Amino acid sequence: MPKYRSFTTTHGRNMSGARSLWRATGMTDEDFKKPIIAVVNSFSQFVPGHIHLQEVGKLISEEIQKFGGVAKEFNTIAIDDGIAMGHSGMLYSLPSRELIADSIEYVINAHCADAMICVSNCDKITPGMLMAALRLNIPSVFVSGGPMEAGKIKKNDKIIKIDLVDAIVHGGKSKKSDDFLKDIEYSACPTCGSCSGMFTANSMNCLTEAIGFALPGNGTLLATHVDRKNLFIKSAQTIVNITEEYYKRNNENILPRKIATKESFENAMILDIAMGGSTNTILHLLAAAQEAQVDFKMSDINKLSKKIPHICKVAPSTSLYHVEDVHRAGGVMAILGELNRSNLLHKKTKNILQLNLDETLDEYDILSTKNLDIINMFKAGPGGIRTTKAYSQDFRWSTLDRDRKKGCIRSCEYAYSEDGGLAVLYGNLAKNGCIIKTAGIDKKNYVFSGIARVYESQEEAATAILNKNITAGQVIVIRYEGPKGGPGMQEMLYPTTYLKSMDLDKTCALITDGRFSGGTSGISIGHISPEAADKGMIALVKNGDIIDINIPKRTIHLNITEKELSYRIFKEESKGSLAYKPYNRKRHISSALKVYAFFSTSADKGAVRDYKKISNI
């Protein structure tokens, strides 16, 4: 029978010194009979749009205490991508994922906590916590702060939903008045919560549901709604339940590595493809799979992308629907329900509720459940009041969106497209693969050929777009922005959004060894592997080259002869120590970023550390 970690070390020695220190925090003799559950908080506190972590942490901690556990809170770092976007701060975003995972491991193991509940929201925080949970393999539950309500403006006597990407798009248009831009900026992020579209934070919070670490509703229930408070409380109760299930009844099936099997990872990826989620999730699932010691690779994602239909379309791929609308249509459970009816999911996977997929969907899919409380939860909608106060309103829709033919969530029969919302492309430009979010592309652009315009940094490309140096029919190539070359693999939200500002998003393509924000749409291809700094072919592209992109065939090709390719390789390698490095780029690289670059693997492996470099320790 497993013993509480907080009572003994992994070697079974008595922790009398640790007990004395715990007692100094107010623990009683009775408390020492209970599990110590770490409440891991990490919200971005700088932005008013995010929930105050102290309030949520206190709520969860009090419920853990009531339910029979001992709660101890700690925080991780939290980089807000909205603030880090568009300048050198974005170099730190992806590397912060590794620091978050490490910091959780350090605190949990140093203090021998028995279990943890991870309270997250922003882009790299949920993945970092997921990596830590799989690395530690102790009872774990995930609960996000929830998405914000969609912004709304009145235009031509019509209410239009908007988000932060709209603010950037309109900001790049010179003819827009200052008053209009101020209205957009003020309205784009009206409440607390993560961005209102299916960007990276919301995509990851949906995926934790699919993997089985979060309760139904986690990814789509609004941060402002009182039901989000109920979800925090139920999550707190669940972590105490599964902790006792493991330590008192020796049930290992609730441990992270038992829940996160290869089949669970595939279910999560299937969900992502079906809803056209952020391409960043691919990086994070690949990274998490390695911590889980699960054989889940880009090749698996490639196979799935060819057979999963696109059945849920959400901003930024459409202006009609935001995450609040996905929730009204039944949320993640409804998407999984439609996929399950077409036998596209692994049914034997289990979650923290200790239910398999069929059992979970019977209870939580709005088309099958008989539970009126579940129906009521999915009726939770936006209050329409500008606020930074969490769970402060109780508006409910009178009806749900059950229309599986023309609604937000479709049945597979009436899918938006037979191809899913994400695809993996291969070719001489991306021998190890690259990623495109097809959900945001017009079908007429599924086959595209263009003339290369090459830039050695995101900043250089963004300046070229704003200065109108890009014309229709071109392929913008941004290189040396990968995990090593950046370093840090910046998001390219500004170049792709400025293409929208210049009305070039449907007539130009952009390819990069960097990555994209979940807010990106258009012909945007990222994660090109190998990256330029790792001798990838993208380093050899020249202005004027023709690049062919074929989404149906899943190919990306640089049109040069083998003879020309050999010559370019020879010329590059003749540079010696300057080979496969950006030409004349001025960028300060800190020692911390250099360490990340040294250990980082390529994007096709999740941009995680290469542990082979420390295998002799």
C-alpha positions, 0 to 999 in steps of 0.5 A: 500500500503506498504511503503518503510522500509527506510522511516518508521519503522515497526511501522510507526514512522518517521525516521528523525534521520536515514534520516539525517545519510543517507543524510550524505552519499550523498543521495539527496532529490530525492534519498529519493523517491527511494527504498534503495537496499542493495547489499550484497557481500560475496566472499572469497577474500583470493583465487585468484580463486574468483572474487573481490567483490568490482568490482562486487558490484560497477557494480551492484550498478551503475546499480541499481542507473541507474535503479531508486534505491539507492544502499548501499553495505555491506559484510558478512564473507566468509569462503573458504572451499578449504582453511578450508579443511583437518584441524580444520578450517573445524569445522567453515564452516557450523556454518558460515552459521548461522552467515551469515544469522544473519549478513544480518538480523542485517544490513538489519533491523538495516538500514531498507533497502527495498530490497537486491541483494545477490552476492555470490559464496562459499558453505555456503554463498548462503545458509546463504543468502537464509535463510536471504532472507526467514527470512526477506521476502523483495524483493530479487534477487540472482546472483552468481559469476559463476563457474570457467573454468575446469582445463586441462592438457595434458597426453599421447598427450590427453587433460584431464579436471581436478579439485581440487579433482584431485589435492588431489587424485594425492597428495596422490599417493606416486609414482607421481613425484613432477613435475606432482603434480606441473602441476596438482596443477597449472592447477586444478583451472585456473580461478576465480569462484567457483569449476568447478564441481557440488560441493556444491557452483555450486549446490546451485547456480543452485538450486536458479534458480530452486527455482526462486530467480535467473535468468536463467544461474546463476548456470552455466554461467562461471565467466570469460565470458562477459555474466556473466557481463550481468547477473549481470546487468540484476539481478540489473535491476530485483531487482529494478523492483520487489522492485517497484512491491511490494512497488508501486503496492502491488504485494506480489507474488514477495516476497521470501516466495511467491516464495519459496513454498513447490512446489518450494523446491520440484522442487529444490530437484528434480533438485538436484537429477536429476543432482547428486548435492552435498549432502550438498544441502539437509542440506541447503534446509532443513534449508531454508525451516524452515526459509520459514515456509514450511513443507519440510522434509527428508521424502519428499526428500526420496519420490522424490529420488525414482522416479526422474531419473539421467539425468545429470552427472557432475564432480566429478561423471564423468571426461567427463563433468564439469559445463561449459559443462552443460551450453553448453547443456542448463544449469539448464533450459535444465535439468528442461525442460527434467524433465518437459516433463516427468511431474515430476515438479510442473508447477505453481511455479513462479520466480522473473521474475513473470513467471511460470515454463512453461512460463520460460522454453518456453523462456529459454529451448534451445530445445523450445526457439525462442530467439536467445539471449538465444541461444547465452548465452548458447553458452558462453564457456571457454576462456582457458586462466589462469586468475583471471579477471572476465568476461574477455573473450567472447569465444562462441561454434559454436554449442550447446549440444542438444544430449539428448540421449548421451550428458551431459544432457539426456532425461528421456528416456535415463537417466544415471539411473532410480534412481536419483543421491541422495538417503536417506537411513534408518535403525537401523544405521540411524533411522532418515535417512542418505544421499548418492550421488549415482551419483558417485557409480558403480552400482555393489556397490549398494548392499555392505556389509563390516567389520567396522573399527571405527574412532573417528575423520576425522584426525584419519581415513585419517591417517589410509588410508594413512598408508595403514591400510584399506583393500578392503571390509571394511566400514570406520566409522567416528563418533562424527563429526556431528553438535554437536559431531564435533562440526560443521559437518566437510566435509570428502573430504580428507578420501574419496579422499585418498580412491581414491588415494589408489584405494579403492574407489570402494571396501570400503565404508565410513559412518559418522555422518559428511558430505561430500564435493560436490567433494566426490564420491564412497560409501560415506554415510553421515548425519547419524541421530541421530549422535553419540553425540545425542545417535545415534547407530553409537556411538555403532559400534565396529571394526569387526561388519558387516554393510549392505548397500542396495541402491535399498532398501534404507537401512543401517543396523548394523548386531548385535542382540537386546540383544547385542545392549541393552548390548552396550547401557548399557555399554555406558550409564554407562560411565556417563558424558563421555557417547556418547563422543569421546574416547581420541580425542584431539581437541580444541573446542572454546566457539563459537563452543560450542554455535553452538553445544548447539543449533544445531539440527541434520542433518535430520533437516538441522543442524539449531538452535533449537529455542525451547531452547530460546522459553521462551524469 
